[in-house]
């Protein structure tokens, strides 16, 4: 059974940093297409970052230059490093993996950027 579990969220001041983790079980994350999404209160879920099966990364314009995505294959974990955080980065962050014609989501981790 494929499961993804996000962690690392919390309350941070504007300008601060957080690193989110997405740990996989029942699946080897290396070589898969994965995405980070976020959903702010009252808004639709939006794509924030992606990493392809050959580790090419891409980011939305709103986070480009501030966020980074990486994988630790030994830990079977995907990361989202978030720097220079802004209040508009607030939301629930979800990871998603595309695997054998299906998409699997984690339950999300809350990120709140506020002074």
trRosetta pair geometry for C-beta under 8 A, 3 or more apart (Angstrom, degrees):
i j d omega theta_ij theta_ji phi_ij phi_ji
1 25 7.9 16 88 110 74 94
1 26 4.8 -97 81 -106 40 161
2 24 7.4 -29 -160 -161 80 95
2 25 7.5 156 -152 86 36 55
2 26 4.4 -143 -88 100 37 118
2 27 4.6 39 -123 -35 98 123
2 97 7.3 -127 178 72 132 126
2 99 6.3 164 -109 66 159 148
2 102 8.0 156 37 95 150 124
2 104 4.6 -92 119 -95 127 165
3 24 7.2 150 83 -155 54 49
3 25 4.8 -5 57 58 100 98
3 26 5.7 86 9 20 75 120
3 104 7.6 -126 -102 173 18 132
3 106 7.9 76 173 -106 62 73
4 22 5.5 -4 -172 -177 106 98
4 23 7.2 152 -155 75 52 43
4 24 5.7 -20 -100 -98 72 69
4 95 5.4 -132 168 85 140 106
4 96 7.5 -163 38 -101 169 26
4 97 6.3 161 -66 -1 135 110
4 104 5.9 137 -10 127 114 104
4 105 6.6 -108 53 156 128 21
4 106 3.7 -95 108 -66 99 92
5 22 7.2 157 74 -154 37 49
5 23 5.0 -20 60 58 93 95
5 25 7.7 25 -3 1 107 105
5 106 5.7 157 -97 -137 16 117
5 107 7.3 1 -124 23 60 96
6 9 7.3 45 138 -23 109 108
6 20 6.1 -10 -164 -177 100 108
6 21 6.8 152 -153 84 49 52
6 22 5.2 -18 -94 -98 72 75
6 93 6.4 -174 -172 99 154 87
6 94 6.7 -120 -33 -124 150 38
6 95 5.6 155 -77 3 105 102
6 106 4.5 126 -20 124 94 151
6 107 6.9 -142 29 60 99 61
6 108 5.8 -15 46 -149 142 13
6 109 4.1 -132 125 -18 113 107
7 20 7.2 159 81 -157 37 64
7 21 5.0 -13 59 59 87 101
7 23 7.3 11 9 -4 110 107
7 109 5.8 152 -112 -90 17 146
8 18 6.1 134 151 170 96 99
8 19 5.5 -87 -166 97 143 55
8 20 4.2 179 76 -115 128 42
8 21 5.0 121 -26 6 127 79
8 109 6.1 69 54 137 63 164
9 18 6.9 47 -122 173 37 149
9 20 6.4 28 -60 -104 70 101
9 92 7.9 -14 -109 -133 162 53
9 93 6.4 172 -83 32 117 110
9 109 3.5 177 -15 148 122 99
9 110 4.7 137 143 68 147 43
9 111 4.7 -113 -140 -66 97 65
9 112 7.9 77 172 -1 100 69
10 18 6.5 178 44 -117 91 132
10 110 7.6 87 -69 91 19 79
10 111 7.1 7 42 -118 36 56
10 112 7.3 -82 137 37 31 84
11 112 4.7 -22 -106 74 70 108
11 114 6.7 -49 -156 45 95 95
12 16 3.9 -140 173 86 110 138
12 17 7.2 -138 -165 53 153 20
12 18 5.5 -135 -33 -48 152 110
12 85 5.7 61 100 61 126 155
12 111 7.4 -24 19 -164 109 85
12 112 7.3 149 24 83 62 57
12 113 5.7 -26 75 -108 85 68
13 16 4.9 102 60 -24 68 123
13 85 8.0 127 94 74 37 111
13 113 7.3 53 165 -161 12 68
13 114 7.3 -65 -114 87 47 32
13 115 5.4 57 -140 -99 91 67
14 85 6.4 -135 -135 96 41 75
14 86 6.0 35 -136 -124 96 41
14 87 6.1 -33 -84 -41 111 78
14 113 5.8 85 -83 168 61 103
14 114 7.6 28 -37 -113 83 11
14 115 6.0 -40 7 -51 100 98
15 84 6.1 -23 -134 -136 46 51
15 85 6.7 -52 25 52 11 67
16 85 5.3 -30 66 35 67 117
16 113 7.4 -172 48 -130 100 92
17 81 7.3 -6 -169 -176 110 79
17 82 6.2 163 -153 91 61 61
17 83 4.7 -9 -104 -107 104 62
17 84 7.7 21 -78 -15 80 37
17 85 6.7 170 -89 -19 31 106
18 82 5.0 -1 59 58 80 110
18 85 6.8 42 6 -58 97 144
18 111 6.3 -171 62 -127 161 114
19 79 5.9 -13 -176 -166 101 111
19 80 7.0 163 -158 80 53 48
19 81 5.0 -14 -109 -105 89 66
19 82 7.1 -178 -86 20 37 73
20 36 7.4 116 82 -131 139 132
20 79 6.7 147 81 -159 56 55
20 80 4.3 -1 55 53 107 100
20 82 7.0 45 -7 -10 98 113
20 93 5.6 -77 -113 105 165 148
20 95 7.9 175 135 -49 121 110
20 109 6.0 170 -136 64 111 138
20 111 7.5 -66 -69 -64 122 124
21 77 5.4 -19 -164 -174 100 123
21 78 7.3 137 -163 77 49 49
21 79 5.8 -23 -102 -101 61 73
22 34 7.5 164 89 -176 148 137
22 36 7.7 -150 -33 -92 142 90
22 77 6.5 148 72 -162 49 67
22 78 4.2 -16 59 61 109 98
22 79 7.4 -160 18 -71 79 28
22 80 7.6 56 -16 -12 107 97
22 95 3.5 24 -117 -1 152 166
22 106 5.9 -135 -139 -28 98 149
23 75 7.4 -76 -118 149 93 94
23 76 6.6 66 -159 101 69 85
23 77 4.9 -26 -98 -103 66 94
24 27 5.0 -79 173 73 124 95
24 28 7.5 132 107 -126 138 12
24 29 4.5 155 9 -51 151 110
24 76 5.0 -108 59 157 93 101
24 77 7.0 -169 9 -88 78 42
24 78 7.5 63 -29 -7 106 95
24 97 6.9 46 -104 -33 128 156
25 76 7.6 95 -77 123 47 141
27 32 7.3 22 162 -46 119 158
27 76 8.0 144 91 -169 64 120
27 97 6.6 142 127 109 157 158
27 99 5.8 -57 -136 -116 136 167
27 104 7.4 178 -22 44 158 156
28 31 7.2 22 114 41 102 105
28 32 7.6 155 99 -25 61 114
28 76 6.6 -96 -134 -121 52 109
29 32 5.5 -91 -161 32 47 121
29 34 6.7 18 -163 -57 102 141
29 71 6.2 -162 119 -146 116 123
29 73 7.4 -153 74 -116 88 61
29 76 5.4 129 12 -164 108 68
29 77 7.1 145 35 -36 156 8
29 78 5.9 -136 178 -44 150 97
29 97 6.6 -106 -123 -107 84 141
30 71 6.5 144 -95 145 65 143
30 73 4.3 38 -73 -121 126 110
30 76 7.7 -83 -20 -113 87 65
31 53 5.1 22 -174 -164 52 88
31 54 7.9 25 -126 -72 60 46
32 53 6.0 -18 -129 -104 7 80
32 97 5.2 20 139 -160 141 106
32 98 6.6 173 -180 63 95 62
32 99 5.8 -22 -133 -82 132 91
33 50 7.2 -3 -173 -173 85 106
33 51 7.4 180 -149 91 45 54
33 52 5.6 -16 -110 -138 84 49
33 53 5.4 -44 -54 -46 73 80
33 97 7.3 135 82 -156 54 57
33 98 4.6 -9 72 44 106 114
34 50 6.9 167 91 -153 48 61
34 51 5.3 0 59 56 92 93
34 69 8.0 179 92 -177 107 134
34 71 7.8 122 31 -80 145 117
34 78 5.4 -129 136 -102 161 159
34 95 6.4 -4 -177 -174 109 100
34 96 6.6 161 -157 84 62 51
34 97 5.0 -24 -103 -99 87 72
34 98 7.5 -155 -80 13 40 74
35 47 6.0 -59 -168 -136 124 97
35 48 7.9 126 175 47 80 68
35 49 7.1 159 -158 88 55 50
35 50 4.8 -20 -105 -103 75 84
35 51 8.0 -169 -77 23 37 62
35 95 7.0 156 83 -157 50 53
35 96 4.6 -10 58 58 98 102
35 97 8.0 -173 21 -75 70 32
35 98 8.0 56 -6 -23 103 97
36 47 7.7 104 82 -162 52 57
36 48 4.7 -56 104 66 96 109
36 49 4.4 16 44 52 113 92
36 50 7.4 -148 22 -70 69 42
36 69 6.7 -159 -7 -98 125 118
36 78 7.9 -164 -62 135 98 125
36 80 4.9 85 -97 -82 160 141
36 93 6.3 -8 -171 -171 100 102
36 94 7.3 153 -157 81 51 46
36 95 5.7 -29 -98 -99 66 69
36 96 7.9 180 -81 19 21 78
37 45 5.0 29 164 175 130 105
37 46 6.4 162 -157 81 82 33
37 47 5.6 -49 -102 -99 82 44
37 48 6.1 157 -119 2 23 91
37 93 7.2 160 85 -154 46 53
37 94 4.7 -15 63 62 96 97
37 95 7.8 170 20 -90 74 21
37 96 6.4 35 -5 -8 112 118
38 45 7.1 175 90 -150 25 67
38 46 6.1 -21 62 60 72 83
38 48 5.2 57 -4 -46 102 130
38 89 7.5 -42 168 -169 173 60
38 91 4.1 96 169 92 104 134
38 92 6.6 159 -155 78 65 40
38 93 4.8 -26 -98 -97 88 68
38 94 7.2 169 -88 17 35 73
38 111 7.4 -50 -131 40 126 122
39 43 6.5 -176 -164 83 64 83
39 44 7.1 -88 -126 148 92 25
39 45 4.2 -42 -78 -94 105 71
39 46 7.2 145 -87 12 53 68
39 91 5.2 171 77 -176 32 117
39 92 5.1 -15 57 55 90 92
39 94 7.3 27 -4 -5 102 114
39 108 7.7 -46 32 -124 108 145
40 43 4.3 28 66 35 92 127
40 88 7.7 -38 -89 -166 150 59
40 90 6.1 78 -121 94 98 76
40 91 4.0 -77 -76 -88 59 112
41 91 7.5 -151 -17 -111 57 73
43 46 7.4 -26 138 -21 116 109
43 91 7.7 -64 59 -109 118 127
45 94 7.2 -19 -146 30 128 131
46 60 6.9 39 149 -83 111 162
47 50 6.9 -4 -176 -46 116 105
47 60 6.1 148 101 -60 74 114
48 59 7.0 -18 157 -148 57 74
48 60 5.5 -76 -137 8 36 119
48 62 7.8 -74 -128 71 75 105
48 63 5.6 36 -166 10 89 153
48 67 6.8 -38 160 105 107 174
48 80 7.5 44 106 -146 131 143
48 93 7.4 -34 12 -132 154 98
49 57 6.7 -11 -174 -168 99 99
49 58 7.0 164 -155 86 55 50
49 59 5.0 -11 -105 -106 82 75
49 60 7.2 -92 -61 1 53 79
49 63 6.7 -77 -57 90 99 140
49 67 5.7 -124 -64 123 136 132
49 69 4.8 169 151 -51 132 125
49 80 6.1 151 48 -123 144 109
50 57 6.8 161 86 -151 53 53
50 58 4.9 -5 55 56 98 94
50 59 7.8 -163 22 -72 66 38
50 69 7.3 -123 88 2 13 172
51 55 6.0 -11 -175 -135 104 45
51 56 7.1 157 -155 74 55 36
51 57 5.0 -20 -99 -96 77 77
51 58 8.0 180 -77 20 37 67
51 69 4.7 -149 -52 127 115 135
51 70 7.8 140 -92 -95 153 16
51 71 6.6 177 128 -36 160 109
51 78 7.1 -170 35 -141 139 117
52 55 6.7 -68 67 8 72 12
52 56 4.4 5 28 49 120 88
52 57 7.7 -139 5 -67 77 32
52 58 8.0 56 -32 -4 96 104
55 71 6.9 -112 -110 22 101 120
57 68 7.4 24 165 -157 167 60
57 69 4.8 168 -128 54 126 111
59 63 5.2 -115 -179 85 116 93
59 64 4.4 151 95 -87 122 71
59 67 5.8 156 -129 70 134 108
59 69 7.8 -180 -75 -12 94 110
60 63 5.4 62 63 24 87 94
60 64 6.9 -135 91 -35 37 86
61 64 5.6 -36 -136 3 33 121
62 88 7.4 -104 -173 119 126 123
63 66 5.3 -105 -167 62 62 102
63 67 4.1 5 161 4 118 125
63 82 7.6 -60 -152 -126 121 89
63 89 7.4 95 -96 -109 104 107
64 67 7.6 -54 -85 39 21 88
66 82 6.8 25 138 -159 93 60
66 83 5.2 -144 -169 71 70 77
66 84 4.7 -102 -131 58 113 108
66 85 7.6 141 169 -75 130 42
67 80 6.3 -14 -167 -174 110 89
67 81 6.6 153 -158 83 54 59
67 82 5.2 -10 -106 -105 88 65
67 83 7.2 -175 -79 25 39 71
68 80 7.6 159 80 -157 44 45
68 81 4.4 -5 57 55 94 110
68 83 7.9 29 0 -1 96 107
69 78 7.1 -11 -167 -176 94 97
69 79 6.9 158 -153 84 47 62
69 80 5.8 -15 -100 -103 73 66
69 81 7.7 -155 -70 21 26 77
70 78 7.6 165 89 -157 39 55
70 79 4.9 -9 61 56 83 109
70 81 7.1 27 8 -11 107 110
71 77 7.2 163 -154 89 59 46
71 78 5.4 -29 -102 -104 79 66
71 79 7.2 -174 -84 15 28 80
72 75 4.2 19 108 35 119 107
72 76 7.6 -44 94 11 75 18
72 77 5.0 2 54 60 101 93
72 79 7.0 57 -11 -21 97 114
73 76 6.9 27 -166 -78 37 47
78 95 5.8 144 76 -145 132 147
80 93 6.9 -135 61 175 154 144
80 95 7.8 -162 -26 -81 120 104
82 85 5.7 54 142 -80 108 102
82 89 6.8 138 -173 -179 135 148
82 111 7.4 26 57 -145 167 154
85 89 5.0 -106 -157 51 84 150
85 111 7.8 -129 -145 169 139 121
85 113 4.6 -150 145 -111 114 134
86 89 5.1 113 58 -11 68 100
86 113 6.1 86 101 123 22 156
87 90 5.9 -17 -179 -17 53 115
87 113 5.0 -151 -100 99 35 101
87 114 6.2 70 -115 -87 94 61
88 113 7.8 -37 33 64 31 132
89 111 6.5 -57 132 122 91 128
89 113 5.1 59 62 -7 97 145
90 111 6.2 -154 -131 105 42 76
90 112 5.2 34 -130 -128 103 48
90 113 5.1 -129 -62 28 84 82
90 114 7.2 43 -82 -43 133 92
91 110 7.8 -135 128 -143 26 58
91 111 6.3 4 57 58 51 93
92 108 4.2 25 169 175 109 136
92 109 7.0 153 -157 70 68 24
92 110 5.4 -37 -99 -94 73 62
92 111 7.5 156 -103 18 23 73
93 108 6.2 146 71 -152 37 77
93 109 5.5 -26 60 61 92 79
93 110 7.8 161 14 -100 77 13
93 111 5.6 41 -17 -7 116 118
94 105 5.7 -4 178 -164 125 103
94 106 5.6 -179 -154 63 72 84
94 107 7.7 -135 -116 106 95 11
94 108 4.6 -42 -78 -88 83 85
95 105 7.4 157 85 -150 46 54
95 106 5.0 41 49 7 83 123
96 103 5.7 -1 -175 -172 113 102
96 104 6.8 160 -154 80 62 45
96 105 5.0 -21 -100 -98 87 72
96 106 7.6 -126 -69 8 48 75
97 103 7.3 161 81 -152 41 55
97 104 5.1 -11 57 57 89 97
98 102 7.4 172 -153 87 54 35
98 103 5.5 -27 -99 -97 69 73
99 102 6.1 -29 71 65 68 81
99 103 7.9 124 23 -104 68 27
99 104 6.3 -13 28 3 115 115
106 109 7.9 -11 123 -21 131 84
